[in-house]
Structures are given as structure tokens and as C-alpha cells.
Amino acid sequence: MSIQFDIAKQIIAETCPNRKLKLENIRLFADIIQLRNIKKVI
């Protein structure tokens, strides 16, 4: 699976722990996730 899929699965597990979603729904959610690198400013 992709990094986006793993992140989507983790977000769903942490925000909705009592909900089980079908893999297709997790894939749809993963498709809209955009990963970005953010620089830490001190």
C-alpha cells in the first residue's frame, strides 16, 4: 500500500476508533491526502 493509505488508515483509527470502514472508502480518503514537507522555524 502507499504512504497516503497508511496515513489515512491511521487518521481514521485515531479520530473514529469505533468505526470500521471498507478498504475502498479508506482508499478514496487516501486519494485526497496531500503530503507536504514543512520546515521547522526556530
N, CA, C and O atoms as a Maestro MAE file, in Angstrom:
{
 s_m_m2io_version
 :::
 2.0.0
}

f_m_ct {
 s_m_title
 :::
 protein
 m_atom[168] {
  # First column is atom index #
  i_m_mmod_type
  r_m_x_coord
  r_m_y_coord
  r_m_z_coord
  i_m_residue_number
  s_m_chain_name
  s_m_pdb_residue_name
  s_m_pdb_atom_name
  i_m_atomic_number
  :::
  1 25 0.839 -1.182 0.000 1 A "MET " " N  " 7
  2 3 0.000 0.000 0.000 1 A "MET " " CA " 6
  3 2 0.883 1.245 0.000 1 A "MET " " C  " 6
  4 15 2.100 1.156 0.166 1 A "MET " " O  " 8
  5 25 0.271 2.376 -0.184 2 A "SER " " N  " 7
  6 3 1.016 3.629 -0.267 2 A "SER " " CA " 6
  7 2 1.112 4.309 1.095 2 A "SER " " C  " 6
  8 15 0.419 3.951 2.048 2 A "SER " " O  " 8
  9 25 1.980 5.283 1.150 3 A "ILE " " N  " 7
  10 3 2.128 6.065 2.381 3 A "ILE " " CA " 6
  11 2 0.818 6.782 2.686 3 A "ILE " " C  " 6
  12 15 0.395 6.842 3.841 3 A "ILE " " O  " 8
  13 25 0.171 7.330 1.647 4 A "GLN " " N  " 7
  14 3 -1.102 8.020 1.849 4 A "GLN " " CA " 6
  15 2 -2.150 7.081 2.442 4 A "GLN " " C  " 6
  16 15 -2.932 7.486 3.302 4 A "GLN " " O  " 8
  17 25 -2.166 5.829 1.983 5 A "PHE " " N  " 7
  18 3 -3.129 4.863 2.505 5 A "PHE " " CA " 6
  19 2 -2.860 4.602 3.980 5 A "PHE " " C  " 6
  20 15 -3.791 4.566 4.784 5 A "PHE " " O  " 8
  21 25 -1.586 4.418 4.341 6 A "ASP " " N  " 7
  22 3 -1.237 4.172 5.740 6 A "ASP " " CA " 6
  23 2 -1.607 5.353 6.623 6 A "ASP " " C  " 6
  24 15 -2.108 5.171 7.733 6 A "ASP " " O  " 8
  25 25 -1.360 6.564 6.131 7 A "ILE " " N  " 7
  26 3 -1.696 7.760 6.900 7 A "ILE " " CA " 6
  27 2 -3.211 7.890 7.036 7 A "ILE " " C  " 6
  28 15 -3.709 8.210 8.115 7 A "ILE " " O  " 8
  29 25 -3.944 7.646 5.955 8 A "ALA " " N  " 7
  30 3 -5.406 7.714 6.001 8 A "ALA " " CA " 6
  31 2 -5.954 6.721 7.019 8 A "ALA " " C  " 6
  32 15 -6.852 7.045 7.796 8 A "ALA " " O  " 8
  33 25 -5.409 5.515 7.008 9 A "LYS " " N  " 7
  34 3 -5.843 4.480 7.949 9 A "LYS " " CA " 6
  35 2 -5.579 4.909 9.398 9 A "LYS " " C  " 6
  36 15 -6.408 4.685 10.280 9 A "LYS " " O  " 8
  37 25 -4.428 5.520 9.628 10 A "GLN " " N  " 7
  38 3 -4.079 5.973 10.973 10 A "GLN " " CA " 6
  39 2 -4.983 7.128 11.417 10 A "GLN " " C  " 6
  40 15 -5.441 7.154 12.560 10 A "GLN " " O  " 8
  41 25 -5.237 8.074 10.523 11 A "ILE " " N  " 7
  42 3 -6.123 9.200 10.857 11 A "ILE " " CA " 6
  43 2 -7.507 8.686 11.226 11 A "ILE " " C  " 6
  44 15 -8.090 9.126 12.218 11 A "ILE " " O  " 8
  45 25 -8.033 7.765 10.439 12 A "ILE " " N  " 7
  46 3 -9.361 7.213 10.711 12 A "ILE " " CA " 6
  47 2 -9.373 6.462 12.041 12 A "ILE " " C  " 6
  48 15 -10.319 6.597 12.817 12 A "ILE " " O  " 8
  49 25 -8.340 5.679 12.310 13 A "ALA " " N  " 7
  50 3 -8.268 4.900 13.544 13 A "ALA " " CA " 6
  51 2 -8.215 5.813 14.770 13 A "ALA " " C  " 6
  52 15 -8.804 5.500 15.805 13 A "ALA " " O  " 8
  53 25 -7.509 6.941 14.651 14 A "GLU " " N  " 7
  54 3 -7.374 7.841 15.803 14 A "GLU " " CA " 6
  55 2 -8.582 8.735 16.005 14 A "GLU " " C  " 6
  56 15 -8.914 9.075 17.141 14 A "GLU " " O  " 8
  57 25 -9.245 9.123 14.926 15 A "THR " " N  " 7
  58 3 -10.385 10.029 15.056 15 A "THR " " CA " 6
  59 2 -11.717 9.310 15.222 15 A "THR " " C  " 6
  60 15 -12.646 9.855 15.817 15 A "THR " " O  " 8
  61 25 -11.815 8.101 14.705 16 A "CYS " " N  " 7
  62 3 -13.058 7.323 14.784 16 A "CYS " " CA " 6
  63 2 -12.728 5.887 15.194 16 A "CYS " " C  " 6
  64 15 -12.890 4.969 14.391 16 A "CYS " " O  " 8
  65 25 -12.268 5.679 16.431 17 A "PRO " " N  " 7
  66 3 -11.813 4.340 16.820 17 A "PRO " " CA " 6
  67 2 -12.889 3.259 16.798 17 A "PRO " " C  " 6
  68 15 -12.562 2.078 16.679 17 A "PRO " " O  " 8
  69 25 -14.141 3.626 16.909 18 A "ASN " " N  " 7
  70 3 -15.220 2.634 16.942 18 A "ASN " " CA " 6
  71 2 -15.819 2.359 15.571 18 A "ASN " " C  " 6
  72 15 -16.790 1.612 15.453 18 A "ASN " " O  " 8
  73 25 -15.247 2.957 14.539 19 A "ARG " " N  " 7
  74 3 -15.800 2.826 13.198 19 A "ARG " " CA " 6
  75 2 -14.889 1.986 12.322 19 A "ARG " " C  " 6
  76 15 -13.677 2.199 12.290 19 A "ARG " " O  " 8
  77 25 -15.459 1.055 11.627 20 A "LYS " " N  " 7
  78 3 -14.716 0.229 10.681 20 A "LYS " " CA " 6
  79 2 -15.153 0.617 9.279 20 A "LYS " " C  " 6
  80 15 -16.325 0.475 8.927 20 A "LYS " " O  " 8
  81 25 -14.219 1.102 8.481 21 A "LEU " " N  " 7
  82 3 -14.538 1.489 7.116 21 A "LEU " " CA " 6
  83 2 -14.053 0.425 6.134 21 A "LEU " " C  " 6
  84 15 -13.083 -0.287 6.392 21 A "LEU " " O  " 8
  85 25 -14.735 0.339 5.031 22 A "LYS " " N  " 7
  86 3 -14.312 -0.573 3.967 22 A "LYS " " CA " 6
  87 2 -13.017 -0.047 3.361 22 A "LYS " " C  " 6
  88 15 -12.758 1.157 3.366 22 A "LYS " " O  " 8
  89 25 -12.206 -0.966 2.837 23 A "LEU " " N  " 7
  90 3 -10.936 -0.577 2.221 23 A "LEU " " CA " 6
  91 2 -11.142 0.435 1.101 23 A "LEU " " C  " 6
  92 15 -10.323 1.337 0.926 23 A "LEU " " O  " 8
  93 25 -12.206 0.299 0.355 24 A "GLU " " N  " 7
  94 3 -12.484 1.234 -0.744 24 A "GLU " " CA " 6
  95 2 -12.655 2.665 -0.223 24 A "GLU " " C  " 6
  96 15 -12.179 3.614 -0.846 24 A "GLU " " O  " 8
  97 25 -13.332 2.819 0.914 25 A "ASN " " N  " 7
  98 3 -13.518 4.146 1.490 25 A "ASN " " CA " 6
  99 2 -12.197 4.717 2.011 25 A "ASN " " C  " 6
  100 15 -11.952 5.918 1.901 25 A "ASN " " O  " 8
  101 25 -11.365 3.873 2.567 26 A "ILE " " N  " 7
  102 3 -10.049 4.329 3.022 26 A "ILE " " CA " 6
  103 2 -9.216 4.756 1.818 26 A "ILE " " C  " 6
  104 15 -8.511 5.763 1.874 26 A "ILE " " O  " 8
  105 25 -9.296 4.001 0.745 27 A "ARG " " N  " 7
  106 3 -8.565 4.367 -0.495 27 A "ARG " " CA " 6
  107 2 -9.043 5.710 -1.046 27 A "ARG " " C  " 6
  108 15 -8.229 6.524 -1.483 27 A "ARG " " O  " 8
  109 25 -10.344 5.944 -1.030 28 A "LEU " " N  " 7
  110 3 -10.878 7.224 -1.505 28 A "LEU " " CA " 6
  111 2 -10.366 8.376 -0.654 28 A "LEU " " C  " 6
  112 15 -9.999 9.427 -1.180 28 A "LEU " " O  " 8
  113 25 -10.340 8.182 0.655 29 A "PHE " " N  " 7
  114 3 -9.815 9.203 1.569 29 A "PHE " " CA " 6
  115 2 -8.331 9.411 1.307 29 A "PHE " " C  " 6
  116 15 -7.861 10.548 1.288 29 A "PHE " " O  " 8
  117 25 -7.590 8.334 1.105 30 A "ALA " " N  " 7
  118 3 -6.147 8.414 0.854 30 A "ALA " " CA " 6
  119 2 -5.861 9.177 -0.438 30 A "ALA " " C  " 6
  120 15 -4.837 9.853 -0.545 30 A "ALA " " O  " 8
  121 25 -6.747 9.074 -1.405 31 A "ASP " " N  " 7
  122 3 -6.545 9.768 -2.683 31 A "ASP " " CA " 6
  123 2 -6.579 11.286 -2.548 31 A "ASP " " C  " 6
  124 15 -6.001 11.989 -3.378 31 A "ASP " " O  " 8
  125 25 -7.244 11.802 -1.522 32 A "ILE " " N  " 7
  126 3 -7.325 13.256 -1.378 32 A "ILE " " CA " 6
  127 2 -6.273 13.821 -0.428 32 A "ILE " " C  " 6
  128 15 -6.145 15.038 -0.296 32 A "ILE " " O  " 8
  129 25 -5.526 12.950 0.229 33 A "ILE " " N  " 7
  130 3 -4.476 13.420 1.131 33 A "ILE " " CA " 6
  131 2 -3.300 13.938 0.313 33 A "ILE " " C  " 6
  132 15 -2.840 13.291 -0.628 33 A "ILE " " O  " 8
  133 25 -2.834 15.102 0.691 34 A "GLN " " N  " 7
  134 3 -1.655 15.669 0.039 34 A "GLN " " CA " 6
  135 2 -0.553 15.800 1.083 34 A "GLN " " C  " 6
  136 15 -0.695 16.517 2.073 34 A "GLN " " O  " 8
  137 25 0.541 15.095 0.843 35 A "LEU " " N  " 7
  138 3 1.661 15.162 1.766 35 A "LEU " " CA " 6
  139 2 2.499 16.394 1.453 35 A "LEU " " C  " 6
  140 15 2.747 16.713 0.290 35 A "LEU " " O  " 8
  141 25 2.930 17.080 2.505 36 A "ARG " " N  " 7
  142 3 3.763 18.268 2.335 36 A "ARG " " CA " 6
  143 2 4.880 18.241 3.364 36 A "ARG " " C  " 6
  144 15 4.696 17.790 4.495 36 A "ARG " " O  " 8
  145 25 6.024 18.724 2.957 37 A "ASN " " N  " 7
  146 3 7.132 18.894 3.882 37 A "ASN " " CA " 6
  147 2 7.062 20.305 4.448 37 A "ASN " " C  " 6
  148 15 6.914 21.278 3.709 37 A "ASN " " O  " 8
  149 25 7.169 20.400 5.751 38 A "ILE " " N  " 7
  150 3 7.114 21.702 6.413 38 A "ILE " " CA " 6
  151 2 8.415 21.917 7.152 38 A "ILE " " C  " 6
  152 15 8.833 21.079 7.950 38 A "ILE " " O  " 8
  153 25 9.049 23.034 6.887 39 A "LYS " " N  " 7
  154 3 10.301 23.347 7.563 39 A "LYS " " CA " 6
  155 2 10.011 23.906 8.957 39 A "LYS " " C  " 6
  156 15 9.114 24.729 9.144 39 A "LYS " " O  " 8
  157 25 10.777 23.446 9.906 40 A "LYS " " N  " 7
  158 3 10.626 23.933 11.268 40 A "LYS " " CA " 6
  159 2 11.399 25.242 11.396 40 A "LYS " " C  " 6
  160 15 12.582 25.311 11.064 40 A "LYS " " O  " 8
  161 25 10.725 26.266 11.873 41 A "VAL " " N  " 7
  162 3 11.346 27.575 12.046 41 A "VAL " " CA " 6
  163 2 11.618 27.773 13.532 41 A "VAL " " C  " 6
  164 15 10.734 27.632 14.376 41 A "VAL " " O  " 8
  165 25 12.861 28.099 13.815 42 A "ILE " " N  " 7
  166 3 13.237 28.280 15.232 42 A "ILE " " CA " 6
  167 2 13.202 29.741 15.591 42 A "ILE " " C  " 6
  168 15 13.485 30.103 16.733 42 A "ILE " " O  " 8
  :::
 }
 m_bond[167] {
  # First column is bond index #
  i_m_from
  i_m_to
  i_m_order
  :::
  1 1 2 1
  2 2 3 1
  3 3 4 2
  4 3 5 1
  5 5 6 1
  6 6 7 1
  7 7 8 2
  8 7 9 1
  9 9 10 1
  10 10 11 1
  11 11 12 2
  12 11 13 1
  13 13 14 1
  14 14 15 1
  15 15 16 2
  16 15 17 1
  17 17 18 1
  18 18 19 1
  19 19 20 2
  20 19 21 1
  21 21 22 1
  22 22 23 1
  23 23 24 2
  24 23 25 1
  25 25 26 1
  26 26 27 1
  27 27 28 2
  28 27 29 1
  29 29 30 1
  30 30 31 1
  31 31 32 2
  32 31 33 1
  33 33 34 1
  34 34 35 1
  35 35 36 2
  36 35 37 1
  37 37 38 1
  38 38 39 1
  39 39 40 2
  40 39 41 1
  41 41 42 1
  42 42 43 1
  43 43 44 2
  44 43 45 1
  45 45 46 1
  46 46 47 1
  47 47 48 2
  48 47 49 1
  49 49 50 1
  50 50 51 1
  51 51 52 2
  52 51 53 1
  53 53 54 1
  54 54 55 1
  55 55 56 2
  56 55 57 1
  57 57 58 1
  58 58 59 1
  59 59 60 2
  60 59 61 1
  61 61 62 1
  62 62 63 1
  63 63 64 2
  64 63 65 1
  65 65 66 1
  66 66 67 1
  67 67 68 2
  68 67 69 1
  69 69 70 1
  70 70 71 1
  71 71 72 2
  72 71 73 1
  73 73 74 1
  74 74 75 1
  75 75 76 2
  76 75 77 1
  77 77 78 1
  78 78 79 1
  79 79 80 2
  80 79 81 1
  81 81 82 1
  82 82 83 1
  83 83 84 2
  84 83 85 1
  85 85 86 1
  86 86 87 1
  87 87 88 2
  88 87 89 1
  89 89 90 1
  90 90 91 1
  91 91 92 2
  92 91 93 1
  93 93 94 1
  94 94 95 1
  95 95 96 2
  96 95 97 1
  97 97 98 1
  98 98 99 1
  99 99 100 2
  100 99 101 1
  101 101 102 1
  102 102 103 1
  103 103 104 2
  104 103 105 1
  105 105 106 1
  106 106 107 1
  107 107 108 2
  108 107 109 1
  109 109 110 1
  110 110 111 1
  111 111 112 2
  112 111 113 1
  113 113 114 1
  114 114 115 1
  115 115 116 2
  116 115 117 1
  117 117 118 1
  118 118 119 1
  119 119 120 2
  120 119 121 1
  121 121 122 1
  122 122 123 1
  123 123 124 2
  124 123 125 1
  125 125 126 1
  126 126 127 1
  127 127 128 2
  128 127 129 1
  129 129 130 1
  130 130 131 1
  131 131 132 2
  132 131 133 1
  133 133 134 1
  134 134 135 1
  135 135 136 2
  136 135 137 1
  137 137 138 1
  138 138 139 1
  139 139 140 2
  140 139 141 1
  141 141 142 1
  142 142 143 1
  143 143 144 2
  144 143 145 1
  145 145 146 1
  146 146 147 1
  147 147 148 2
  148 147 149 1
  149 149 150 1
  150 150 151 1
  151 151 152 2
  152 151 153 1
  153 153 154 1
  154 154 155 1
  155 155 156 2
  156 155 157 1
  157 157 158 1
  158 158 159 1
  159 159 160 2
  160 159 161 1
  161 161 162 1
  162 162 163 1
  163 163 164 2
  164 163 165 1
  165 165 166 1
  166 166 167 1
  167 167 168 2
  :::
 }
}
